[in-house]
């Protein structure tokens, strides 16, 4: 069986997202022995975890613009090499002092910020409209896959060797990935010599965009309610997402007296507690993409599908997050986290793929700018979580805040989202 060439582009983009999150969340596990070794407070840990997103926020916009203007292949390839290098040298900076560690985390964020706008820009040129949601959903499942591998492998590496080796080993993954990316992928399908004429014709007929973006309509963006609906939904989704990406290992490891699970980092139970929800997330995201594409194919309007699945994702996750605060049973926590990930999977056809509806040729730019706004939440949420732990020594308030933010984001998107083209 011969697979379409665009599937190779999607698979390598999935691996890029996976590596992005492996290198992003490894410190969430490594921070546990690092905090003990260096004597950091919870507030300092929050600053360290949040500092990554200062750099990330900047290059989200720049990466989207460059990918739309010049093509996403080089932008994503070079960005991944840069952040892989910074991952490898992280231990050296950690031993140099907390502010040096914060600096290297910011620099890592600068490298990783180009990831999502780059592959979204590539998909706008490579992926036919009828396949777009499932392609985006599959690629986004790299978030869960990378998180799963990053958490689990980091715990094993720390138990067998030391926290330093987490950064050395993970940083090398990007170098191997780049070899295949540079050899196989092109920014535009017509530039690829290995694609068949039949597939190229299909892509050129049905892909959302066949051209580079001539300019960026900044003024239109900030005054456009449908785009703001995406931006607000991104912010609210990121608040919950990055709270858990940063603090889930600490929550599982934290004493039961603080509302945590009290599970040792080196135990198999620790890995299982992370493994099951992450596996559910991978499956749910892929199925969520097929669900949205299937509903659209059956005749439901794109806007109705976007709003419906988005509402299930946001409101369902908010309810299950609140329920976590009511019970400290390990089994119930794993079940509730899994249900949250099911909701997030159903949400795959919502705000996260809405950018290309509004402006196909500006997809990378729209993803970059909305993602940059969302990164404000990624910066603030770990700091707020660390401050809450410092003051209250309890996890429940963190869950309440996440639930409230998700409810607000779901309502805002429901009121103002659109699937009509806004930017020509």
PyMOL commands that set and color helices and strands:
alter all, ss='L'
color gray80, all
select helices_A, chain A and resi 5-38+42-70+72-88+90-96+98-112+115-126+129-160+163-184+189-191+197-206+218-222+225-253+256-258+268-297+302-324+330-349+351-353+355-358+360-392+396-416
alter helices_A, ss='H'
color red, helices_A
deselect
rebuild
show_as cartoon
